[in-house]
Amino acid sequence: MAKLTAEQILFLKAQRISPSLLFDASGYTKSQRIAVMEAEGKLFYFGDALCNRAGHSLRTKAGHCIQCGTEKIAFQLRSSATGYVYLAYSPSTKYVKVGYSKYHPQERAELLRNEAYGNIRDWDVKRVVKFEKDAGRMEFSIHAKLEPYLKPISYKRGNGEIVECREIFSCELDVAKHAFDELTSRKP
């Protein structure tokens, strides 16, 4: 059984990661670790092999060092979170957007229109599914299925910030609905 070091405890506090999200993976095989972490709802682990870069042992479920790459923390938290996955459509451009929201996507659609997300003001939500966990993971699964249709668009927000949209797809609405329905129907 591994113990967290003082340095790890300080890191976890600084990153606002609750110890309840950690799993001691000492003595577990990768498949055992993944199974137990899934069953117990753990997002991060320690007590396994050290990272090559700096010798850390705090990792995401997928095995990425969170001390070397703190961006992995936000990704893991979002990927595992409760929320809505939605499919929005723009009649003027015939583009599709697949996104994630903690709040009901009808409110998100209004924000997308007001912000002119991707320089588009007529977003309309066509599909919504709520997930008690892994909403972000489902969003990314749908993105992967629609990747051949990816339409990266950069635009300038009202505050001057340049945003690159990587969740807009140039495909028929029926193609996107089919992918969305196929993947979200598998929800646990």
Wavefront OBJ file of the C-alpha trace (Angstrom):
o trace
v 0.000 0.000 0.000
v 1.405 3.373 -1.062
v 1.157 6.576 0.929
v 0.822 10.053 -0.506
v 3.881 12.215 0.043
v 3.671 15.711 1.548
v 4.484 17.083 -1.934
v 1.596 15.122 -3.492
v -0.827 16.261 -0.797
v 0.145 19.899 -1.414
v -0.248 19.392 -5.166
v -3.718 17.842 -4.727
v -4.778 20.732 -2.465
v -3.473 23.298 -4.947
v -5.386 21.578 -7.760
v -8.511 21.143 -5.580
v -8.603 17.391 -6.063
v -10.431 15.608 -3.292
v -8.643 12.561 -1.854
v -11.948 10.711 -2.375
v -11.198 10.769 -6.124
v -7.879 8.922 -5.653
v -7.199 5.205 -5.807
v -4.137 3.402 -4.441
v -3.194 1.186 -7.394
v -0.361 -0.587 -5.582
v -0.284 -4.253 -6.583
v -3.023 -4.007 -9.227
v -2.619 -4.902 -12.880
v -3.768 -2.281 -15.361
v -7.031 -4.121 -16.096
v -7.733 -4.651 -12.382
v -6.984 -0.991 -11.646
v -9.313 0.232 -14.378
v -12.117 -2.104 -13.274
v -11.885 -1.072 -9.619
v -11.597 2.627 -10.459
v -14.698 2.418 -12.673
v -16.653 0.535 -10.004
v -15.656 2.985 -7.252
v -15.892 6.174 -9.328
v -12.216 7.069 -8.856
v -10.670 9.493 -11.362
v -6.991 9.514 -10.392
v -4.551 6.992 -8.980
v -1.142 6.701 -7.342
v 1.132 3.894 -6.185
v 2.061 2.575 -9.605
v 5.074 3.112 -11.886
v 6.626 6.563 -11.855
v 6.401 8.857 -14.866
v 9.515 8.951 -17.059
v 9.720 12.723 -17.155
v 9.955 13.608 -13.462
v 9.285 10.509 -11.375
v 5.722 11.405 -10.327
v 3.061 8.812 -9.534
v -0.224 10.797 -9.566
v -2.065 9.759 -12.715
v -5.367 9.992 -14.572
v -7.428 6.855 -15.132
v -5.714 6.573 -18.520
v -2.261 6.699 -16.898
v -1.215 10.282 -17.722
v 0.881 12.128 -15.142
v -1.176 14.983 -13.708
v 1.831 16.651 -12.105
v 3.629 17.011 -15.449
v 0.438 17.966 -17.299
v -2.119 19.693 -15.097
v -4.386 20.153 -18.142
v -5.083 16.426 -17.840
v -6.945 17.137 -14.581
v -9.591 19.325 -16.209
v -9.945 16.845 -19.056
v -10.441 13.931 -16.640
v -12.934 15.856 -14.510
v -14.948 16.980 -17.526
v -14.789 13.571 -19.173
v -16.225 11.908 -16.072
v -18.749 14.589 -15.153
v -22.526 14.588 -15.001
v -24.030 16.703 -17.725
v -25.834 16.969 -21.027
v -24.517 16.031 -24.442
v -26.296 17.854 -27.212
v -26.426 18.144 -30.972
v -27.062 21.619 -32.386
v -27.704 22.509 -36.011
v -27.322 25.714 -38.030
v -29.828 25.890 -40.917
v -27.937 28.754 -42.595
v -24.578 26.935 -42.774
v -25.838 23.335 -42.500
v -23.159 22.772 -39.840
v -23.598 20.563 -36.805
v -22.139 21.109 -33.348
v -21.833 18.390 -30.730
v -21.206 19.721 -27.265
v -21.334 19.197 -23.535
v -23.031 21.364 -20.944
v -23.487 21.136 -17.195
v -26.757 22.982 -17.669
v -29.680 22.204 -19.946
v -28.526 22.828 -23.531
v -31.507 25.024 -24.437
v -29.793 27.675 -22.302
v -26.505 26.790 -24.012
v -28.118 27.212 -27.446
v -29.130 30.743 -26.529
v -25.559 31.465 -25.439
v -24.199 29.977 -28.704
v -26.520 32.226 -30.732
v -25.767 35.346 -28.673
v -22.026 34.688 -28.819
v -22.226 33.766 -32.534
v -20.202 30.634 -31.790
v -18.188 29.846 -34.908
v -19.562 33.078 -36.473
v -23.002 31.405 -36.538
v -26.126 32.928 -34.968
v -28.827 30.372 -35.746
v -27.869 27.351 -33.619
v -30.840 25.156 -32.741
v -30.583 22.165 -30.374
v -31.887 19.001 -32.057
v -30.859 16.273 -29.577
v -30.156 16.214 -25.825
v -29.205 13.321 -23.552
v -28.343 13.663 -19.873
v -25.588 11.474 -18.425
v -25.139 10.894 -14.717
v -21.445 10.282 -15.407
v -19.024 10.298 -18.328
v -20.847 13.032 -20.288
v -17.565 14.431 -21.591
v -16.425 10.994 -22.660
v -19.641 10.565 -24.683
v -19.138 13.963 -26.306
v -15.630 12.930 -27.395
v -16.924 9.570 -28.701
v -19.408 11.365 -30.938
v -16.665 13.758 -32.076
v -14.513 10.757 -33.019
v -17.354 9.204 -35.028
v -17.902 12.486 -36.903
v -14.193 13.315 -37.311
v -14.197 12.895 -41.123
v -16.606 15.864 -41.217
v -14.673 18.095 -38.797
v -14.850 21.758 -39.851
v -12.366 23.757 -37.744
v -13.477 27.365 -37.553
v -11.704 30.243 -35.843
v -13.588 33.315 -34.757
v -13.168 36.353 -32.529
v -15.310 36.616 -29.401
v -16.724 39.945 -28.323
v -13.850 40.331 -25.838
v -11.325 40.013 -28.694
v -10.253 36.470 -27.806
v -9.642 34.213 -30.825
v -11.381 30.840 -30.403
v -10.766 27.753 -32.515
v -13.897 25.611 -32.685
v -13.122 21.896 -32.876
v -16.628 20.599 -32.353
v -18.291 21.784 -35.545
v -18.908 19.323 -38.356
v -19.876 19.807 -41.981
v -22.234 16.906 -42.618
v -25.890 16.219 -43.249
v -28.021 16.605 -40.138
v -29.263 13.011 -40.559
v -25.673 11.695 -40.525
v -24.979 13.536 -37.264
v -28.311 12.456 -35.729
v -27.570 8.845 -36.606
v -24.107 8.952 -34.989
v -25.485 10.784 -31.949
v -28.421 8.384 -31.493
v -26.273 5.298 -32.054
v -23.704 6.259 -29.438
v -26.014 7.808 -26.835
v -28.358 4.803 -26.933
v -25.484 2.794 -25.412
v -25.472 4.924 -22.287
v -25.322 2.936 -19.043
l 1 2 3 4 5 6 7 8 9 10 11 12 13 14 15 16 17 18 19 20 21 22 23 24 25 26 27 28 29 30 31 32 33 34 35 36 37 38 39 40 41 42 43 44 45 46 47 48 49 50 51 52 53 54 55 56 57 58 59 60 61 62 63 64 65 66 67 68 69 70 71 72 73 74 75 76 77 78 79 80 81 82 83 84 85 86 87 88 89 90 91 92 93 94 95 96 97 98 99 100 101 102 103 104 105 106 107 108 109 110 111 112 113 114 115 116 117 118 119 120 121 122 123 124 125 126 127 128 129 130 131 132 133 134 135 136 137 138 139 140 141 142 143 144 145 146 147 148 149 150 151 152 153 154 155 156 157 158 159 160 161 162 163 164 165 166 167 168 169 170 171 172 173 174 175 176 177 178 179 180 181 182 183 184 185 186 187 188
